[in-house]
Amino acid sequence: MSTRPIRRSDDDSDADSPELTAVQAALAAEHAAVYGYGVLGGRLDGKRGAEARAAHDAHRARRDALARTARDLGGRPVASDAAYALPFAVPDGPAAVRLAAVLEDRIAGAYADLVRATEGARRGDAAGALREAAVRSARWRGGNVAFPGLAERAAGADPAATGPVEAAGADGTR
C-alpha cells in the first residue's frame, strides 16, 4: 500500500514533533490495515473469518483513537486514501491469511516507532497496540518472530520510509 506524506496543520507549532509524526504514521498504518482487512475478510469464513472481523474492529477503534490523539497534539489527522495497492494479489483464503500477517507486521512496526517517540500513558497504549499486533501476526502466521514488525528494519531499511503496508510483502521485498 502506498506511502504518502503526512499532512500537518499549517499553524501547528509542534508539527515537527517526533511524537506527532509517529502518531500520524501509526494512524496511516491503521487506515491501511482497516482497508486491508476489508479486502481479506471477504475471502475467509468460519473461525478465520471471525478473527478477521475482530481484527478489523480492533483496527478501526485504534484508528479512531489515534485520530483523537493527533488532534490532541495539535495536528490534523492524516486522512485515509480512497484505496490502497496491496503487496500481492489476494484471490483466496491462504493469500488472505498471508495478507493479514503482513498487515499486522506493518502495524507492529508503526507502533514500535510510536513507543520510541512517546512517554507515559501514550507509550503504554502504543506498547499495548504493538503487543496486540504481534499476537495477531503470530496467530495468522502460525508462529512468531523475535521482533514483530522490525524484521524489515534489520535488513537496513530506513524506518522513516516504511509506510503502512506497502513496504514488505510476505517475502520481505518492497
Secondary structure, 3 states (H helix, E strand, C coil): CCCCCCCCCCCCCCCCCHHHHHHHHHHHHHHHHHHHHHHHHCCCCHHHHHHHHHHHHHHHHHHHHHHHHHHHCCCCCCCCCCCCCCCCCCCCHHHHHHHHHHHHHHHHHHHHHHHHHCCHHHHHHHHHHHHHHHHHHHHHHCCCCCCCCCHHHHCCCCHHHCCCCCCCCCCCCC
